[in-house]
Amino acid sequence: MSSYITEIGERAKAASVSVKNLSTDVKNRILRECSDALKENIDMIIDANRKDVEAAKKRGLSEAMIDRLTMTEKRIMDMAAGLITVMGLADPVGEVISMTLRPNGLQIGKKRVPLGVIAMIYESRPNVTVDAFGLCFKAGNVCILRGGSDAVNTNSILAQLMRDILNENNVNPDALIFVEKTDREYVDELLKLNDYIDVIIPRGGAGLINNVIKNSTVPVIQTGVGNCHIYVDKLIDDEMTLSIIENAKTQRYGTCNTCESLVVHSEVAERIIPKIYELLTVKHGVEIRGDERSRAIVPEIKPATEEDYYTEYLDKIISLKVVDHTPEAIDFINEHSSGHSEAIVTKNYNHAMRFLNEIDSAAVYVNASTRFTDGAEFGYGAEIGISTQKLHARGPLGLNELTTIKYIIFGTGQIRE
C-alpha cells in the first residue's frame, strides 16, 4: 500500500471523529458558504473545465460524454442551488427512529448515525464532486473523492473551494479529501483500505462499477448502469407518449436515467412506431435498432442484436421491441433491465398497477419520463448516485441512505437471568 493512499485514509479517519459531532447549524452554514463560493467563482470553474473539455475532444470522446463533462454557468448555479436544498433538509444525524418498551422495562431505540468515511470513485461528471460532498457532510460523514482523469482540473478546483470554506470555519478540511493522482493503481489501493474507509460508492460506466464490485474488500453500495425502458401499452394518448419518449431519450443522452430501450404493444405498433421513427430518427438523429416486427413496419430501422437489449448506450441509439401483451413486456424488461428506471405509458389502470407491482427496478413510473430518477427531482437536493442493489439502500442515495443506525438502550438496573 502506497504511503500516499495510506495517508489519505489516516487523515479521513481522523477527521471523521470531529465531523460526526458537528452541529446542524455549523453544517448548514458551511453548505451555504460553499454554495456562495461556487457562484462567486463561476469563471474560474469554467476556465478549468475548458481544459478538461478540450482534452476530451482531442481524445475523441463522444458528444454525450463531453456533455456530461461540460460545466456551464447554469450547471454551476444548479450545483449551488443543490447545496442550499441539502442545507434546508432535516439533519438525519441523531434522529431516534423508534423506541420500544420491553416487558422487563428496557427501552430499546434505533438512532441514526453517520456511516463514517465514504469513498466515491466516479467518472466524468464534475457535479458529483459537489453533490457527494454536500450530502456526505450534512449526514456527518467524511468523503474521499476520486474522480476520473478526464475531469481532474474541474474536480480539483471544486474540491479546493469547499476545503477552503471548511478551513475558514475552523472545521477540519479533510472532511473532503480529493485524490489528485489519477493512476489506476491508487483506485486499486483505495478498494483495500478497510482500516479507514467504511463504504465505497462507485458511479460511472459498467467497467468502473464491475471493477469496484469484484476487487473491493471494503463494503460497496452499487450504483448501477441505466438500461432504462419505456413500455408503450395498447391504450395510450399518442401525443403524451411521444412527448415522454422524446424527453426520456433526447433531453440528455449521457445520463443513467435516459431511456435506452422501447417496448411497444403490437396493437399500436403500426400506428406509433412510424411516429417514433419520425420523432427520434428524423428530428433528433437517433439510431433505432429494432426486432423484425418493428422493421416490418419501418424498414429504415436497423436490426437489433440480443446484446442491444442489454446495452446502456449513453448515445444517440435506442433499441425497440414489439410485444403482444403487458405480461410479455414485464418479462422482457425484467430480463434485460439493469434495475434502474422503467416506465409504462398507458390509460389502463390495471396494466399500470401490474407494471408497478411486477417490474423489479429501483424506480418505476406510470406516464412520466425516466429522467426524473434524480436526487434533486425527488426532493433530496442532490444524490450521491442511484443504487440498483437492494442492500442497504435502493434508488437515489440521499441523506438518510448515507447514515446507518445504532441501538440505544435505557435501563433501570436490569440484569439478564
Stockholm file with secondary structure:
# STOCKHOLM 1.0

chainA/1-417         MSSYITEIGERAKAASVSVKNLSTDVKNRILRECSDALKENIDMIIDANRKDVEAAKKRGLSEAMIDRLTMTEKRIMDMAAGLITVMGLADPVGEVISMTLRPNGLQIGKKRVPLGVIAMIYESRPNVTVDAFGLCFKAGNVCILRGGSDAVNTNSILAQLMRDILNENNVNPDALIFVEKTDREYVDELLKLNDYIDVIIPRGGAGLINNVIKNSTVPVIQTGVGNCHIYVDKLIDDEMTLSIIENAKTQRYGTCNTCESLVVHSEVAERIIPKIYELLTVKHGVEIRGDERSRAIVPEIKPATEEDYYTEYLDKIISLKVVDHTPEAIDFINEHSSGHSEAIVTKNYNHAMRFLNEIDSAAVYVNASTRFTDGAEFGYGAEIGISTQKLHARGPLGLNELTTIKYIIFGTGQIRE
#=GR chainA/1-417 SS CCHHHHHHHHHHHHHHHHHTTCCHHHHHHHHHHHHHHHHHTHHHHHHHHHHHHHHHHHTTCCHHHHHHHCCCHHHHHHHHHHHHHHHHSCCCTTCEEEEEECTTSCEEEEEEEECCEEEEEECSCTHHHHHHHHHHHHTTCEEEEECCGGGHHHHHHHHHHHHHHHHHTTSCGGGEEECCCCCHHHHHHHTTCTTTCSEEEEESCHHHHHHHHHHCSSCBCCBCCCCEEEEECSSCCHHHHHHHHHHHHHSCSSSTTSEEEEEEEHHHHHHHHHHHHIIIIIIHCCEEEECHHHHHHCTTSEECCTGGGGCCCCSSEEEEEEESSHHHHHHHHHHHCCSSEEEEECSCHHHHHHHHHHCCSSEEEESSCGGGCSTTTTTSSCCSCEECSSSSCCEECCTGGGEEEEEEEECSSCCCC
#=GC SS_cons         CCHHHHHHHHHHHHHHHHHTTCCHHHHHHHHHHHHHHHHHTHHHHHHHHHHHHHHHHHTTCCHHHHHHHCCCHHHHHHHHHHHHHHHHSCCCTTCEEEEEECTTSCEEEEEEEECCEEEEEECSCTHHHHHHHHHHHHTTCEEEEECCGGGHHHHHHHHHHHHHHHHHTTSCGGGEEECCCCCHHHHHHHTTCTTTCSEEEEESCHHHHHHHHHHCSSCBCCBCCCCEEEEECSSCCHHHHHHHHHHHHHSCSSSTTSEEEEEEEHHHHHHHHHHHHIIIIIIHCCEEEECHHHHHHCTTSEECCTGGGGCCCCSSEEEEEEESSHHHHHHHHHHHCCSSEEEEECSCHHHHHHHHHHCCSSEEEESSCGGGCSTTTTTSSCCSCEECSSSSCCEECCTGGGEEEEEEEECSSCCCC
//
